[in-house]
Amino acid sequence: GRFRQYSRIVVLRRAFATNYSMKPYSQICIIDDDAISVFGFKRALTSIGFTPELSIFENGLDALENFEELLEEDTSLPSILFIDLNMPVMDGWDFVEELTKLKTSDMSMPEIYIMTSSVDTNDIETAKTYGLETHYLIKPVSAKILESIFVCSAEETK
């Protein structure tokens, strides 16, 4: 019943709190024009107990303009980006290309994950050219996948 479900959650949270911790991603950026995908992503984050500061953009150009403003204000960029490939105005690959041009010597590049429904081999090959083949996530992105990205074991934090 309801009590059993609640007690299981408490046990899991205790185990989670003692054996695992979240990697230090304070700011996450999602660049995706699909509101349902964004909703699912946020829900998956919440389900693993991770509530970072989120910035969401519907296309690469909006995100790029925001990043340029952040750099002008000497503010750090989000630490991790989840980018859809197929978007209007500026797609994911064009955004990644423009982002690499923005990099300055005193700025650390955000960690980039491609988040797409595309299984096109051309997209996978392009991911390799940017060194993102291990950061290529097929939608919908599950809580388990996000947990593998955001959670590190106690051994990793020592």
C-alpha positions as CSV (number, residue, x, y, z in Angstrom):
1,G,0.0,0.0,0.0
2,R,0.8,3.6,0.4
3,F,2.9,3.2,3.5
4,R,5.1,0.5,1.9
5,Q,5.7,2.7,-1.0
6,Y,6.6,5.6,1.3
7,S,8.9,3.5,3.4
8,R,10.7,2.2,0.3
9,I,11.3,5.8,-0.8
10,V,12.8,6.7,2.6
11,V,15.1,3.6,2.5
12,L,16.2,4.5,-1.0
13,R,16.8,8.1,-0.1
14,R,18.9,7.1,2.9
15,A,20.9,4.7,0.8
16,F,21.3,7.4,-1.9
17,A,22.4,10.0,0.7
18,T,25.0,7.8,2.2
19,N,26.5,6.2,-0.8
20,Y,26.2,8.8,-3.5
21,S,26.5,12.5,-4.1
22,M,25.7,14.8,-7.0
23,K,28.4,16.0,-9.3
24,P,28.9,19.8,-9.0
25,Y,26.7,20.9,-11.8
26,S,25.1,24.0,-10.5
27,Q,23.7,25.3,-13.8
28,I,22.2,23.2,-16.5
29,C,21.0,24.5,-19.9
30,I,18.5,22.7,-22.1
31,I,18.3,23.8,-25.8
32,D,15.2,22.1,-27.2
33,D,12.1,23.3,-29.0
34,D,10.0,20.3,-27.9
35,A,8.1,21.3,-24.7
36,I,7.2,17.7,-24.0
37,S,10.9,16.6,-24.1
38,V,11.8,19.4,-21.8
39,F,9.0,18.5,-19.4
40,G,10.1,14.9,-19.4
41,F,13.7,15.9,-18.8
42,K,12.8,18.2,-15.9
43,R,10.6,15.4,-14.4
44,A,13.5,12.9,-14.7
45,L,15.8,15.3,-12.9
46,T,13.4,15.7,-10.1
47,S,12.9,12.0,-9.8
48,I,16.6,11.5,-9.0
49,G,16.5,14.3,-6.5
50,F,18.5,16.8,-8.5
51,T,17.2,20.4,-8.7
52,P,19.8,22.6,-10.3
53,E,19.3,26.0,-11.8
54,L,17.9,25.5,-15.3
55,S,18.0,27.7,-18.3
56,I,15.9,26.6,-21.3
57,F,16.0,27.9,-24.8
58,E,13.9,26.8,-27.8
59,N,16.7,27.2,-30.4
60,G,20.5,27.5,-30.6
61,L,20.5,31.2,-31.6
62,D,18.6,32.2,-28.4
63,A,21.0,30.2,-26.3
64,L,24.1,31.6,-28.2
65,E,22.9,35.2,-27.7
66,N,22.4,34.6,-24.0
67,F,25.8,33.0,-23.7
68,E,27.4,36.1,-25.4
69,E,25.6,38.3,-22.9
70,L,26.9,36.2,-20.0
71,L,30.5,36.4,-21.3
72,E,30.2,40.2,-21.8
73,E,29.0,40.4,-18.1
74,D,31.9,38.2,-17.2
75,T,29.5,35.6,-15.9
76,S,30.2,31.9,-16.2
77,L,28.3,29.8,-18.7
78,P,26.1,26.8,-17.6
79,S,28.3,23.9,-16.6
80,I,26.4,21.4,-18.7
81,L,24.3,21.6,-21.9
82,F,21.7,19.3,-23.3
83,I,21.2,20.1,-26.9
84,D,18.5,18.9,-29.4
85,L,19.7,18.6,-33.0
86,N,16.6,19.4,-34.9
87,M,15.3,22.9,-34.0
88,P,14.2,25.9,-36.0
89,V,16.4,29.0,-36.5
90,M,19.7,27.4,-35.4
91,D,20.0,23.6,-35.1
92,G,22.1,21.8,-32.5
93,W,25.2,21.3,-34.8
94,D,25.3,24.9,-35.8
95,F,25.0,25.9,-32.1
96,V,27.9,23.6,-31.2
97,E,30.0,25.0,-34.0
98,E,29.3,28.6,-32.9
99,L,29.9,27.8,-29.2
100,T,33.4,26.5,-30.1
101,K,34.1,29.9,-31.7
102,L,33.0,31.7,-28.5
103,K,35.5,30.0,-26.3
104,T,38.1,32.3,-24.7
105,S,41.2,31.3,-22.8
106,D,39.7,32.2,-19.4
107,M,36.4,30.4,-19.9
108,S,35.9,26.7,-19.4
109,M,33.7,25.0,-21.9
110,P,30.4,23.5,-20.7
111,E,30.1,19.8,-20.9
112,I,27.9,19.0,-23.9
113,Y,25.4,16.3,-24.4
114,I,23.4,15.8,-27.6
115,M,19.8,14.9,-26.8
116,T,17.9,13.8,-29.9
117,S,15.5,11.4,-31.5
118,S,17.9,11.1,-34.5
119,V,19.5,7.7,-35.1
120,D,20.9,9.0,-38.4
121,T,24.5,7.7,-38.9
122,N,25.5,11.1,-40.2
123,D,24.6,12.7,-36.9
124,I,26.5,10.1,-35.0
125,E,29.5,10.7,-37.2
126,T,29.2,14.4,-36.6
127,A,29.1,13.7,-32.9
128,K,32.5,11.9,-33.3
129,T,34.1,14.9,-35.0
130,Y,33.2,17.0,-31.9
131,G,34.3,14.2,-29.5
132,L,30.7,13.8,-28.4
133,E,30.0,10.2,-29.4
134,T,29.8,9.1,-25.7
135,H,27.5,12.1,-25.1
136,Y,24.9,11.2,-27.6
137,L,21.6,10.5,-25.9
138,I,18.5,9.2,-27.6
139,K,15.2,10.7,-26.5
140,P,13.4,10.3,-24.3
141,V,16.2,10.6,-21.8
142,S,15.4,8.4,-18.8
143,A,16.1,9.1,-15.1
144,K,18.5,6.2,-15.1
145,I,20.6,7.9,-17.8
146,L,20.5,11.2,-16.0
147,E,21.5,9.5,-12.8
148,S,24.6,8.1,-14.6
149,I,25.5,11.6,-15.6
150,F,24.8,13.5,-12.4
151,V,25.5,11.0,-9.7
152,C,28.9,9.9,-8.7
153,S,29.6,7.2,-6.1
154,A,31.3,8.0,-2.8
155,E,34.4,6.4,-4.2
156,E,34.6,9.0,-7.0
157,T,34.4,11.9,-4.5
158,K,37.3,10.7,-2.3
